[in-house]
C-alpha cells in the first residue's frame, strides 16, 4: 500500500503535467511488452523437411541457415504475426510460424497406463492434407496436365498448396481458388503436415501439492491498476484525446477497389459487412467470398483457400499471391 501523501502527490503531478502522464503510460507499455518477450523463450519443434532461417522477418530476406525436421528451437520473440525470432549457435534468425510446433511440458504417466492403439495414429496420419511449397516465382497453373493447356493462374515463390492427385508423372493436381489446376512437379517440394496431438484417456494420479508462484499475476494487476489510473485522467482532462482514440480504434473497408496490374483478381467490391464480390479475369467470372479484418490485413476465404489484402490506407489495398498488385478505390 502507498502512503496517502505519496498517492496525492502522484495524482497532483498527473493533473499538472500531461507530458509526465504520456511518458509513464508508454513506460508501462514497454514493461508489458518486455515481460511478454521474456515469457516467449519457449522450445519449439520443426515440422517441415527443411526449415529456412532468414535474416529478418521479411519473407524475401536472405536465407542464413536451414534446420532439419524434428530439431528443437528456442524462440526469443513471438510478437510478429507470421515469424518467430529464434536463437542460433552464432546469432539469431527468423522462421515461419507455419512450420514449427510448440513442445508441451511432459505430463507424469503411471506405469500401468496403456499406449494408444496403433490404428488411431495411422488414421490421423491418413487424414492429414499433403502440402507442398512452391520453389520458383510465378509458377504457371494449367487447366490440364499438358504443357500446352491453358494457363489459369500463377503461384508466387514459397506459397503452400494442397496436392489432391500425384499420379501423373510430370504434374500435380492442386486446389486453387476457383476449383482445381495442374502444376509441374519440378517446382514443388513436399512440406510435412503438422499432426494433431492424439488425446489420451484421463488417468487419476495423485500429484503432490506444489506452491504456486503468483508474482507474475501480482505484477500484471499492479500494472493494470496504474494504467487504469492514467487512462482515467487522460479521458477526464483531454476531451480531444477521447475523440482521437475512439476514431483510431475503428477500421472500415467499403466500396470498390480496382487494380491496373495484370493480376488474376481485378476488382474487389466490399458491399456488405462480411462479404466481398471478386472479379476473376482468368475465368471471366465473379464470385462472392467471406472476409475478416485482422489488424491491417483483410483475409478472404473461398473453397478452403485464402486471399490476403494489406490495408495501406482507406483508398489503397496491396495484394499478395494471386492478387499481387495495388488496388485503388474508385
N, C-alpha and C positions, 0 to 999 in steps of 0.2 A: 504493500500500500504506500502511495506517495503521501507526504505530509501536505496538509491543506494549503500552506503558504506556497509550496512548490507548484501545485496544480493551478492556483490562482495566478502565479507569475507566468506559467506556461500559456494559459488562456489569454493573459494580457498581451504577451508577445505575438500570439497568433492574430489578435484583433488589430494590433498596431502596424504590423508589417506583413503584407501579402507575399513578399519575396521569401520570407522565412517559412511561411506555410508551404510554398511551392517546393523549396529545397528539401524540407522534411518529407514531403509527400513522395518526391522522386527517390530520396534516400531509402525510404521504406520499400518502394517497389524494387529497387536494386537488391536490397537484402532478401526479399522474397524470391526473386529470380535466381540469386546466388544459392539460396537454400535448395531450390529445385535442381540446380545443376549438380550440386554435391550428391543429392539423393539419386541422380541419374546414372551414377557409376555402377551399373549392373552388368552382369555377364550374359552374353547372347551367343547363339549357335548359328553358323552359316547353313542355309538350306539350299543354296544354288551349287552347281557343279564347280564353277569358278567365280567368286565374287570379286568385282572390281573395286579397288580402293582409289578414290580420286583426291586431288589436291585441295578441292574446296567443295561446297555444297551445290555447285553448278553442275548439271548432268553432262555438260560439254567440256568440263575441266580435264586436265591431264590425269591419266591413269598412272598412279605411282606404285601400285602393288596389286597382287591377286591372292585371294585366300581360298583354300580348298574347302570342300563340303565337310560339315560337322566340326570344323575348327571353332574354338571359342574366342569371343571378342569381349573387350572391356569398353563399354560405352561411357564417354566423358560428357556428352551433351546430347539431349534428346529433344531440345526445344524446336528444331527445324521440322516442318511438316512432312518432308519426304526423305530426309537423310539423318543418319546418326554420325556424330563425331566420335571416332574410336581411337584407342591407343595402339601404336605400333612399336616395334622394337627400337626403331630410330625415328621418333617423332610422332605425328598424328595424321589422321586422314578421315575421309568421309565415305560412307557406304549407304546404299539404298535401303530403306526400311522394309521393302517388299521381300528381301531375300535373307533376313535374319529373324530368329525366333528367341524370345527370352527364355532362359533356363530357370525353371522353378526350383525353389529350395526343396531338397529331398524330404519326404514325409516318412516318419517311422512306420514300418510294417511288421506285424507279428510273424514269427517263424512258421505258423500254421496257415498263413494266407496262401490261397491257390492262385497260380498265374492265370492271366486272361486266356481264353481259348484261342487257338491259332486261327480258326475260321473267322473270328471277329476282326483281327488285324488285316487279314487278306482281303476281306470285304471292304474295309475302309480304304485300302490302297487302290482297289479296283475302281472305286467310285470317284477318285481324285481326277481333276482335269489334267490333260497333258499340255503343258505350257511351254512355248518356245520363245526365244528372243531374237529379234532382227539384228543382223551383224553388218548391214550396209544401209546407206541412206537412200530414200526414195525407192524402196523395193516395190516392183510392179505386182499388183494383184490382178490376175486374169480371170475371165469368165469360165474358162475350161482349162484342163491340164494339157494345154497345147501352146507352144511358144508363139504361135501366130494368132491366138484368140484375142478377143477384145480386152483392153486394159480397163478395169472398172475402178481402180483406186491405187494409191501409193501408201507405203508404210515407212515412217521415219526410223532411223537407227535407234537401237535399244528399246524399241516398242515390244511389249509382250503380247503374244497372240495364242489363242486356243486352237490346237490342231484336232480336227474331228475325223480325218481319214489320212493314213500314211501308206496305203497300199501301193500307190503309183511309184515307179522307180525314180522319177525326177521331180515330182511335185507333191506338196502337201495341200490338203483341202482344209481351209481355216474358216473361222467365224469372222464376218465383217458386219458393219453397222446395218446394212440393208439385206443381210442374208448370208451367203457363202461365196468363197472365191478360192483361187489356186495360186500358190507362190512356189518359187524354186526352192528345193531342199538345200541348195548350195549356200543360201544366205540365212539359214536359221540354225540356232543352236539350242539344244534342249535345256530347260530350267526345271530342276526337281521341284515338284509341288510340295507345299507345306502340308504335312499330315495333321489332321485334328487329333488331339490327345484322346486316348481311349479311357473312358470313365470306368474306374474300378469300384466294386461294391464297397460300401462303407463298412468298416470293421470297428467294433467297440474296443478301444485300447485305453488303458489307464495311463494318463500323462501327468507327471508331477507338476505342481503349480509353479509358475515362473513369475517373478516380479516384473511387471511391465514398466517400460520407460515412457513416461508421459511428458518428457522435456520438449519434444517437438510440438505436441499439442498445445502446451502452455505457451510456447514461443509464438505460434500462429494466432492464439487467442489474444495475446498482448498486441501483436501487430495489427490484428483486425480492429481492436478497440481504439488504438491510436489513429489508424487510418479513418475509422468511422468518425472520430472527433474532428479530424482535419477536414473531411468532406462536409461535415455539418456546418463548420464555419465558412467554408468556401461557398456552399449553397446559400447560406444566410446573408453573407455580406457581398457577394458578387452576383448580381442579377444577370449580367451579360454572360458570365460563365455558365449559368444554368441553361441558357438558350443554346449556346455552342455545344455543350455536352450532349444535350438532347438531340440536336440535329446530326452530330457526327456518329451517333450510335446506329443510324438507320441507313442501309444501303438498298436502293430500289433500282431495278433494271426494267425498263419498259420501252416499247417502240420497236422499230425495225432496224437491224444493223446489217450493212452490206459491205462486201469486200471486192476490190478491183483485182485481186490476185487470182492466179489460176489454181483454185482450190476446189476440192470435191463439194464442200458445202458453201453455197454462195450467200445465202441470207438466213438470218435468224429473227423471227418475228415474235417478240415477247408480248403476247396479248392477254395473258391471264397470270394469276399469281404463281402457278406451279407448272405450267406447260408452255412450250415454245414450238412454233411451226418452222421447220427446217427445209430449205430448198437444196436438193441434191442435183448437181449439174451433170454427173456421170450417167445417172439413170433418168434424168429429166423428169423428176417427180418431187413431191413434197411429203413429209411425214411429221407427225406430232410426237414430241418427246417430253417426258417429265424432267424437271431440273431442280437443283437446290443450290443455294449460295452459301459457301463456307469461307468466311473471311473475304478476300478479294478474288476468289475463284468461283466460277459457275461450272457445275457438273451436270451434264445431260446424260440420261440413261435411256438406252433403246436396245432391245434384243440382247441383253446381258453385255453390252459394250458401253464405254463411257467416252464422252467428248468433253474436253476441257477448254474453257474460255477465261482468260485473265482480264479482270476489270481494271483498265488503266485509268479511266475517268468516266463520267456519266455519258459521254458521247463516243467512247472508244473501247473496243474489246480486242484482245490479242488471242488468236487461236493457236493450238498445238496439234501435231499429228496430222490426221486427215484435214483438219480445219486450219492448217498453218497459214497465217496471214493476218492482216489488220482489218477490222470491221468497224466502219463509221456509221453513226446513227443518221438516218435520213431526216 
